[in-house]
Amino acid sequence: MTSQLWAGLGNPGTPYQNNRHNAGFLILDRLADAYGFRPWRSKFSALVSSGMIGGHKIWLIKPQNFMNRSGLPIAEALRFHKIDPQALSVFHDEIDLEAGRLRVKRGGGHGGHNGLRDIDRYIGPDYQRIRLGIGRPPHPEAVEKWVLQDFSPAERQGWLADFLTALADEAELLAGGDTASYASRVAWRAPPPESAQKTTSSGAKAGDTDQV
């Protein structure tokens, strides 16, 4: 049975746990709960867990270095479990997507995201990115503050809760490689909030701003 590694990007520690930048950690926690994965344990300077989704062996990894040092733990996990980088999926926050939007992409640039930048450094760009839209702040100079800001209680109880539930419930499609159906089903089950446009700059260009 061929295993897959699903990585979630975020910053470790309680002060960051509900940050927009920690969307990758949030979905991995939801996946582990939804599919009865093994308890998290420390390995590779990360928290790791494993289980089955749709008949596929899935390893989950949350690097416990800060965001800009995500690459080495993921590279070590790939080598240890003999998983090809093409079987790696990375869940990460994306400011160039409206809040609640999902895009699945293989390869390409890091778009200024320092977590992806560090992964590219260790294994190259040929892996799958699960881009989780958090929207942009109204003013471009506020990007760093925005990504390190907590999702509001209303978001966590509203669109974000629906989004994470849909991402987890439809994960069998992702595990089976049907990324188009995965994205379509998530969008149908958890449409972005009407307010998403308000947090996305109409003049923003993809990848024009670094994230911490």
NUTIVEX-534145 format. One record per residue (C-alpha): residue number from 1; residue in one letter; chain; x, y, z. Coordinates in pm, whole numbers, always signed. Layout:
BEGIN
<i=NUM, aa=A, ch=A, xx=X, yy=Y, zz=Z>
...
//
This chain:
BEGIN
<i=1, aa=M, ch=A, xx=+0, yy=+0, zz=+0>
<i=2, aa=T, ch=A, xx=+143, yy=+338, zz=-103>
<i=3, aa=S, ch=A, xx=+138, yy=+593, zz=+178>
<i=4, aa=Q, ch=A, xx=+74, yy=+965, zz=+148>
<i=5, aa=L, ch=A, xx=+206, yy=+1247, zz=+365>
<i=6, aa=W, ch=A, xx=-30, yy=+1535, zz=+438>
<i=7, aa=A, ch=A, xx=+141, yy=+1833, zz=+598>
<i=8, aa=G, ch=A, xx=-24, yy=+2129, zz=+764>
<i=9, aa=L, ch=A, xx=+163, yy=+2457, zz=+799>
<i=10, aa=G, ch=A, xx=+145, yy=+2683, zz=+1102>
<i=11, aa=N, ch=A, xx=+338, yy=+2822, zz=+1395>
<i=12, aa=P, ch=A, xx=+369, yy=+2614, zz=+1714>
<i=13, aa=G, ch=A, xx=+242, yy=+2720, zz=+2054>
<i=14, aa=T, ch=A, xx=-80, yy=+2834, zz=+2218>
<i=15, aa=P, ch=A, xx=-50, yy=+3205, zz=+2118>
<i=16, aa=Y, ch=A, xx=-69, yy=+3107, zz=+1748>
<i=17, aa=Q, ch=A, xx=-318, yy=+2823, zz=+1752>
<i=18, aa=N, ch=A, xx=-615, yy=+3020, zz=+1617>
<i=19, aa=N, ch=A, xx=-416, yy=+3247, zz=+1382>
<i=20, aa=R, ch=A, xx=-513, yy=+3271, zz=+1016>
<i=21, aa=H, ch=A, xx=-158, yy=+3157, zz=+941>
<i=22, aa=N, ch=A, xx=-236, yy=+2830, zz=+1122>
<i=23, aa=A, ch=A, xx=-514, yy=+2718, zz=+890>
<i=24, aa=G, ch=A, xx=-300, yy=+2418, zz=+792>
<i=25, aa=F, ch=A, xx=-275, yy=+2300, zz=+1153>
<i=26, aa=L, ch=A, xx=-649, yy=+2349, zz=+1202>
<i=27, aa=I, ch=A, xx=-749, yy=+2122, zz=+915>
<i=28, aa=L, ch=A, xx=-504, yy=+1848, zz=+1017>
<i=29, aa=D, ch=A, xx=-651, yy=+1848, zz=+1367>
<i=30, aa=R, ch=A, xx=-999, yy=+1817, zz=+1216>
<i=31, aa=L, ch=A, xx=-889, yy=+1530, zz=+989>
<i=32, aa=A, ch=A, xx=-728, yy=+1341, zz=+1277>
<i=33, aa=D, ch=A, xx=-1047, yy=+1372, zz=+1484>
<i=34, aa=A, ch=A, xx=-1284, yy=+1290, zz=+1198>
<i=35, aa=Y, ch=A, xx=-1106, yy=+970, zz=+1092>
<i=36, aa=G, ch=A, xx=-994, yy=+840, zz=+1431>
<i=37, aa=F, ch=A, xx=-621, yy=+878, zz=+1370>
<i=38, aa=R, ch=A, xx=-364, yy=+770, zz=+1625>
<i=39, aa=P, ch=A, xx=-269, yy=+1021, zz=+1898>
<i=40, aa=W, ch=A, xx=-20, yy=+1286, zz=+1795>
<i=41, aa=R, ch=A, xx=+341, yy=+1209, zz=+1886>
<i=42, aa=S, ch=A, xx=+667, yy=+1398, zz=+1853>
<i=43, aa=K, ch=A, xx=+906, yy=+1301, zz=+1574>
<i=44, aa=F, ch=A, xx=+1117, yy=+1487, zz=+1315>
<i=45, aa=S, ch=A, xx=+1077, yy=+1811, zz=+1518>
<i=46, aa=A, ch=A, xx=+708, yy=+1779, zz=+1438>
<i=47, aa=L, ch=A, xx=+384, yy=+1626, zz=+1559>
<i=48, aa=V, ch=A, xx=+284, yy=+1323, zz=+1355>
<i=49, aa=S, ch=A, xx=-18, yy=+1094, zz=+1338>
<i=50, aa=S, ch=A, xx=-140, yy=+823, zz=+1102>
<i=51, aa=G, ch=A, xx=-459, yy=+655, zz=+993>
<i=52, aa=M, ch=A, xx=-673, yy=+552, zz=+697>
<i=53, aa=I, ch=A, xx=-888, yy=+769, zz=+472>
<i=54, aa=G, ch=A, xx=-1086, yy=+596, zz=+200>
<i=55, aa=G, ch=A, xx=-863, yy=+289, zz=+210>
<i=56, aa=H, ch=A, xx=-544, yy=+496, zz=+180>
<i=57, aa=K, ch=A, xx=-269, yy=+512, zz=+442>
<i=58, aa=I, ch=A, xx=-222, yy=+875, zz=+540>
<i=59, aa=W, ch=A, xx=+51, yy=+1026, zz=+756>
<i=60, aa=L, ch=A, xx=-20, yy=+1369, zz=+902>
<i=61, aa=I, ch=A, xx=+260, yy=+1605, zz=+1003>
<i=62, aa=K, ch=A, xx=+259, yy=+1945, zz=+1176>
<i=63, aa=P, ch=A, xx=+615, yy=+2087, zz=+1185>
<i=64, aa=Q, ch=A, xx=+691, yy=+2235, zz=+1526>
<i=65, aa=N, ch=A, xx=+956, yy=+2475, zz=+1405>
<i=66, aa=F, ch=A, xx=+826, yy=+2815, zz=+1305>
<i=67, aa=M, ch=A, xx=+669, yy=+2858, zz=+963>
<i=68, aa=N, ch=A, xx=+987, yy=+2954, zz=+780>
<i=69, aa=R, ch=A, xx=+1154, yy=+2629, zz=+896>
<i=70, aa=S, ch=A, xx=+883, yy=+2384, zz=+787>
<i=71, aa=G, ch=A, xx=+1085, yy=+2210, zz=+518>
<i=72, aa=L, ch=A, xx=+1330, yy=+1989, zz=+709>
<i=73, aa=P, ch=A, xx=+1074, yy=+1800, zz=+923>
<i=74, aa=I, ch=A, xx=+866, yy=+1727, zz=+612>
<i=75, aa=A, ch=A, xx=+1172, yy=+1613, zz=+415>
<i=76, aa=E, ch=A, xx=+1280, yy=+1385, zz=+701>
<i=77, aa=A, ch=A, xx=+932, yy=+1230, zz=+725>
<i=78, aa=L, ch=A, xx=+926, yy=+1165, zz=+350>
<i=79, aa=R, ch=A, xx=+1265, yy=+991, zz=+364>
<i=80, aa=F, ch=A, xx=+1184, yy=+789, zz=+675>
<i=81, aa=H, ch=A, xx=+854, yy=+655, zz=+536>
<i=82, aa=K, ch=A, xx=+993, yy=+621, zz=+181>
<i=83, aa=I, ch=A, xx=+723, yy=+848, zz=+39>
<i=84, aa=D, ch=A, xx=+782, yy=+1021, zz=-293>
<i=85, aa=P, ch=A, xx=+739, yy=+1402, zz=-283>
<i=86, aa=Q, ch=A, xx=+464, yy=+1361, zz=-543>
<i=87, aa=A, ch=A, xx=+260, yy=+1189, zz=-268>
<i=88, aa=L, ch=A, xx=+294, yy=+1496, zz=-44>
<i=89, aa=S, ch=A, xx=+0, yy=+1734, zz=+2>
<i=90, aa=V, ch=A, xx=+58, yy=+2059, zz=+194>
<i=91, aa=F, ch=A, xx=-237, yy=+2244, zz=+350>
<i=92, aa=H, ch=A, xx=-161, yy=+2613, zz=+394>
<i=93, aa=D, ch=A, xx=-323, yy=+2953, zz=+432>
<i=94, aa=E, ch=A, xx=-352, yy=+3162, zz=+116>
<i=95, aa=I, ch=A, xx=-405, yy=+3538, zz=+125>
<i=96, aa=D, ch=A, xx=-459, yy=+3552, zz=-252>
<i=97, aa=L, ch=A, xx=-785, yy=+3358, zz=-218>
<i=98, aa=E, ch=A, xx=-1104, yy=+3493, zz=-67>
<i=99, aa=A, ch=A, xx=-1186, yy=+3361, zz=+278>
<i=100, aa=G, ch=A, xx=-1336, yy=+3014, zz=+247>
<i=101, aa=R, ch=A, xx=-1211, yy=+2948, zz=-106>
<i=102, aa=L, ch=A, xx=-1016, yy=+2631, zz=-188>
<i=103, aa=R, ch=A, xx=-767, yy=+2570, zz=-465>
<i=104, aa=V, ch=A, xx=-565, yy=+2253, zz=-526>
<i=105, aa=K, ch=A, xx=-244, yy=+2296, zz=-724>
<i=106, aa=R, ch=A, xx=+59, yy=+2081, zz=-802>
<i=107, aa=G, ch=A, xx=+398, yy=+2247, zz=-837>
<i=108, aa=G, ch=A, xx=+461, yy=+2611, zz=-916>
<i=109, aa=G, ch=A, xx=+616, yy=+2889, zz=-712>
<i=110, aa=H, ch=A, xx=+585, yy=+2955, zz=-341>
<i=111, aa=G, ch=A, xx=+403, yy=+3286, zz=-396>
<i=112, aa=G, ch=A, xx=+592, yy=+3452, zz=-111>
<i=113, aa=H, ch=A, xx=+471, yy=+3199, zz=+146>
<i=114, aa=N, ch=A, xx=+771, yy=+3128, zz=+367>
<i=115, aa=G, ch=A, xx=+651, yy=+2781, zz=+465>
<i=116, aa=L, ch=A, xx=+632, yy=+2673, zz=+101>
<i=117, aa=R, ch=A, xx=+960, yy=+2849, zz=+28>
<i=118, aa=D, ch=A, xx=+1137, yy=+2634, zz=+288>
<i=119, aa=I, ch=A, xx=+976, yy=+2311, zz=+166>
<i=120, aa=D, ch=A, xx=+1092, yy=+2394, zz=-189>
<i=121, aa=R, ch=A, xx=+1442, yy=+2438, zz=-51>
<i=122, aa=Y, ch=A, xx=+1451, yy=+2079, zz=+76>
<i=123, aa=I, ch=A, xx=+1247, yy=+1876, zz=-174>
<i=124, aa=G, ch=A, xx=+1181, yy=+2101, zz=-473>
<i=125, aa=P, ch=A, xx=+840, yy=+2228, zz=-594>
<i=126, aa=D, ch=A, xx=+683, yy=+1907, zz=-729>
<i=127, aa=Y, ch=A, xx=+424, yy=+1846, zz=-459>
<i=128, aa=Q, ch=A, xx=+54, yy=+1922, zz=-414>
<i=129, aa=R, ch=A, xx=-61, yy=+2241, zz=-240>
<i=130, aa=I, ch=A, xx=-406, yy=+2264, zz=-77>
<i=131, aa=R, ch=A, xx=-458, yy=+2639, zz=-67>
<i=132, aa=L, ch=A, xx=-700, yy=+2755, zz=+202>
<i=133, aa=G, ch=A, xx=-828, yy=+3106, zz=+140>
<i=134, aa=I, ch=A, xx=-807, yy=+3353, zz=+428>
<i=135, aa=G, ch=A, xx=-846, yy=+3669, zz=+217>
<i=136, aa=R, ch=A, xx=-635, yy=+3984, zz=+222>
<i=137, aa=P, ch=A, xx=-661, yy=+4273, zz=+467>
<i=138, aa=P, ch=A, xx=-800, yy=+4599, zz=+329>
<i=139, aa=H, ch=A, xx=-453, yy=+4760, zz=+341>
<i=140, aa=P, ch=A, xx=-153, yy=+4572, zz=+193>
<i=141, aa=E, ch=A, xx=+86, yy=+4700, zz=+458>
<i=142, aa=A, ch=A, xx=-117, yy=+4512, zz=+722>
<i=143, aa=V, ch=A, xx=-48, yy=+4162, zz=+577>
<i=144, aa=E, ch=A, xx=+185, yy=+4042, zz=+854>
<i=145, aa=K, ch=A, xx=-55, yy=+4156, zz=+1124>
<i=146, aa=W, ch=A, xx=-345, yy=+3998, zz=+933>
<i=147, aa=V, ch=A, xx=-197, yy=+3649, zz=+903>
<i=148, aa=L, ch=A, xx=-93, yy=+3648, zz=+1270>
<i=149, aa=Q, ch=A, xx=-439, yy=+3760, zz=+1378>
<i=150, aa=D, ch=A, xx=-684, yy=+3507, zz=+1522>
<i=151, aa=F, ch=A, xx=-992, yy=+3407, zz=+1331>
<i=152, aa=S, ch=A, xx=-1274, yy=+3585, zz=+1510>
<i=153, aa=P, ch=A, xx=-1518, yy=+3387, zz=+1727>
<i=154, aa=A, ch=A, xx=-1788, yy=+3453, zz=+1465>
<i=155, aa=E, ch=A, xx=-1564, yy=+3309, zz=+1191>
<i=156, aa=R, ch=A, xx=-1473, yy=+3004, zz=+1398>
<i=157, aa=Q, ch=A, xx=-1839, yy=+2934, zz=+1462>
<i=158, aa=G, ch=A, xx=-1951, yy=+3026, zz=+1110>
<i=159, aa=W, ch=A, xx=-1779, yy=+2993, zz=+773>
<i=160, aa=L, ch=A, xx=-1452, yy=+2851, zz=+910>
<i=161, aa=A, ch=A, xx=-1630, yy=+2570, zz=+1095>
<i=162, aa=D, ch=A, xx=-1827, yy=+2483, zz=+781>
<i=163, aa=F, ch=A, xx=-1512, yy=+2501, zz=+566>
<i=164, aa=L, ch=A, xx=-1308, yy=+2270, zz=+792>
<i=165, aa=T, ch=A, xx=-1596, yy=+2024, zz=+817>
<i=166, aa=A, ch=A, xx=-1634, yy=+2007, zz=+439>
<i=167, aa=L, ch=A, xx=-1258, yy=+1975, zz=+387>
<i=168, aa=A, ch=A, xx=-1250, yy=+1679, zz=+625>
<i=169, aa=D, ch=A, xx=-1573, yy=+1510, zz=+519>
<i=170, aa=E, ch=A, xx=-1473, yy=+1507, zz=+152>
<i=171, aa=A, ch=A, xx=-1112, yy=+1399, zz=+217>
<i=172, aa=E, ch=A, xx=-1166, yy=+1053, zz=+65>
<i=173, aa=L, ch=A, xx=-1177, yy=+1225, zz=-276>
<i=174, aa=L, ch=A, xx=-843, yy=+1393, zz=-207>
<i=175, aa=A, ch=A, xx=-687, yy=+1069, zz=-85>
<i=176, aa=G, ch=A, xx=-807, yy=+898, zz=-403>
<i=177, aa=G, ch=A, xx=-651, yy=+1164, zz=-625>
<i=178, aa=D, ch=A, xx=-978, yy=+1316, zz=-750>
<i=179, aa=T, ch=A, xx=-879, yy=+1672, zz=-671>
<i=180, aa=A, ch=A, xx=-1131, yy=+1833, zz=-908>
<i=181, aa=S, ch=A, xx=-1424, yy=+1662, zz=-736>
<i=182, aa=Y, ch=A, xx=-1272, yy=+1740, zz=-396>
<i=183, aa=A, ch=A, xx=-1257, yy=+2112, zz=-468>
<i=184, aa=S, ch=A, xx=-1604, yy=+2109, zz=-623>
<i=185, aa=R, ch=A, xx=-1765, yy=+1924, zz=-332>
<i=186, aa=V, ch=A, xx=-1604, yy=+2146, zz=-71>
<i=187, aa=A, ch=A, xx=-1718, yy=+2459, zz=-256>
<i=188, aa=W, ch=A, xx=-2073, yy=+2323, zz=-279>
<i=189, aa=R, ch=A, xx=-2091, yy=+2223, zz=+87>
<i=190, aa=A, ch=A, xx=-1919, yy=+2532, zz=+229>
<i=191, aa=P, ch=A, xx=-1960, yy=+2836, zz=+2>
<i=192, aa=P, ch=A, xx=-1744, yy=+3134, zz=+99>
<i=193, aa=P, ch=A, xx=-1910, yy=+3391, zz=+323>
<i=194, aa=E, ch=A, xx=-2070, yy=+3694, zz=+161>
<i=195, aa=S, ch=A, xx=-1822, yy=+3912, zz=+347>
<i=196, aa=A, ch=A, xx=-1522, yy=+3745, zz=+179>
<i=197, aa=Q, ch=A, xx=-1498, yy=+4011, zz=-91>
<i=198, aa=K, ch=A, xx=-1453, yy=+4279, zz=+176>
<i=199, aa=T, ch=A, xx=-1128, yy=+4121, zz=+295>
<i=200, aa=T, ch=A, xx=-978, yy=+4071, zz=-51>
<i=201, aa=S, ch=A, xx=-805, yy=+4355, zz=-232>
<i=202, aa=S, ch=A, xx=-933, yy=+4377, zz=-588>
<i=203, aa=G, ch=A, xx=-594, yy=+4498, zz=-708>
<i=204, aa=A, ch=A, xx=-388, yy=+4223, zz=-540>
<i=205, aa=K, ch=A, xx=-153, yy=+4015, zz=-751>
<i=206, aa=A, ch=A, xx=-81, yy=+3655, zz=-666>
<i=207, aa=G, ch=A, xx=+242, yy=+3611, zz=-472>
<i=208, aa=D, ch=A, xx=+323, yy=+3982, zz=-435>
<i=209, aa=T, ch=A, xx=+355, yy=+3977, zz=-56>
<i=210, aa=D, ch=A, xx=+571, yy=+3772, zz=+179>
<i=211, aa=Q, ch=A, xx=+410, yy=+3586, zz=+466>
<i=212, aa=V, ch=A, xx=+592, yy=+3524, zz=+794>
//
